[in-house]
Amino acid sequence: MMTIRRMTAVALATAVMVTAMAQKTATTNMEIFREKIKADKKLVVAQNLNLTEAEGAAFWPVYDAYQRDLQPINQRLAATILAYAEAYNQGPLTNETAKKLLDESLAIDTAEERLKTAIVPKILAVLPATKAARYIQIENKIRAAVRYELAASIPLVE
């Protein structure tokens, strides 16, 4: 059984590997890797939700749509991290750069929260509230663990 900790490590590896997407061959490998991550995450969710066949038939399309909608947010986060890394490597950040990165970081958080708020009624329409709450807990734990790992590897602004 894949644990959330293992899923976090795999997701973190994906976030770090986003930088390789600029190269053609790396893009192909990255897409294969991303598909593996998605499958592993879906397996973690499936193992922890214990859906009936009817619940699964209704839930998985909602889940897949939510994961697709998270992709642009994840891409924005990766781009912001890369922008910070570039700025950090050039020396102390200017106030202007720090403000721009801070604003983008807050906008990403807001977009993620809005998306989660919008998906909950759709999940509640296809799952009992206990399973809907469990799914949101699983999603929150995975995303929090990924954010924790990212935060641990990103130096503070100087």
N, C-alpha and C positions, 0 to 999 in steps of 0.2 A: 504494500500500500504506500502510495506516495504521500509524504507528509507536506504540510504547508511550508516547513523549513526548507525541504528539498526543492519544492516548487519555487521558493524565493530565490534560492541560489541559481536555479536555471533562469528565472526571469531577470535576475541581476546580470547574468552573463549576456542575455539578450540585449539589455539596455546598454551595456558596455560595448557590445559588438556593433551597435548602430553606426558607429563611426566608419565601419568597413563598407557601408552601403554605397559609397561613392565609386567603388571599383566594380566593373561588370561581373567578373567571376565571383567576387565577394557577395554581390547582390544575389546571385543564384544560390550560393551557399547559405546566405542569411535568410532567404525566403524558406529554404528547407528547414533551417534551424527554428525559425519563427513558427512554422507549421507544427513542428514537434512540440514546441512550448505550448501552443494552443491546445494540442491534443492532451498533453500532460495536465494542464490546468483543468481542462474539461473532465478528465478522469478524476482529479481530486474532488471537483464539485460533485460528480456523479456518485463517487464513493461515500460522500458525506451527506448527500441529500436523500438517498434511498427512495427514489421516485418510483411510483407505480408506472406501468406501461402508459396509461392514459395521461398521467401527470407529465411524464417524459415527452410524450408526443406534443403536448401543449407548451411545455417549458423550454425545450431546446431551441426552437426558433426565436423565442424572446431572448434567451441567453446569447445566441449567435449574433442577433441584431445589436445587443448591448456591447458585446466584445468588438464588433465592427465600429460602433460609435465611439468606443474608447480609443481606437487606433490614432485618430488625429490628436487626441489629448496626450497620448504616450509619445507621439512624434514631437509635439511641442515641448514636452518635458525633456526629451533627449536633445532637442535643438538648443534649449536653454542651458542645459548642462554643458554642452559643447561650447556654446558662446562664453559661458563662465570660464571654462577651462582655457580657452584661447586668451581671454582677457587676463586671467590669473597668471598665465605663463609669460605675459608681457610686462609683468610688474604689478605694483599696487593699482587697484581699480580706481578709476576716477569716480567722483560722486555721480556724474551723469550716467556712466555705465552701470554702476551699482543700482541706481534708481530704475533704470530700464530693465535690468534683470529682476529686480524685486517686483516691479509692476507685472512683468510677464509671469513670474512665479505665482503671484497672487491670482492672476487671471486664469492660470492653469488650474489652481485649486478650486476656484469658483466654477469653472466649466465642468470639472469632475463632479462637484457637488450637485450642480444643476442636472447633469446627466443621471446621476444616481437617484435624485428626487423624481425625475421623470420616469425612470424605469420601474420604480416600486409599484405604482398602480397596475402596470402591465404584468408584473410578476404576481401580484395579489389576485389578478384576474384568472390566473392559471394554476396557482398553488394555494394550499391552505396557509394561513398567516404564519404558522410555526415554521413551515418549510421556507416560506419567503424570507422570514427573518433569519433563518439559518443560512440561506444563500447569501444574503447581504453581509452577514457576519463573516462568511468564508471569503467573499470578495474583499471586504475591508481588511481582513487579516493578511491576505496575500499582498494587497497593495501597500499596507502599512509595513510589512516586512521588507518589501522591495524598497520602499522609501527609506527605511531605516538603514538598509545596506548601502544605498546610494549616499545617504547623509554621512555615514561613517567613512566613506572614501572621498568625500569632497571637502577640501580644506575651507576654513573660515575666511571670509573676506578680510583683507588687510588694507 
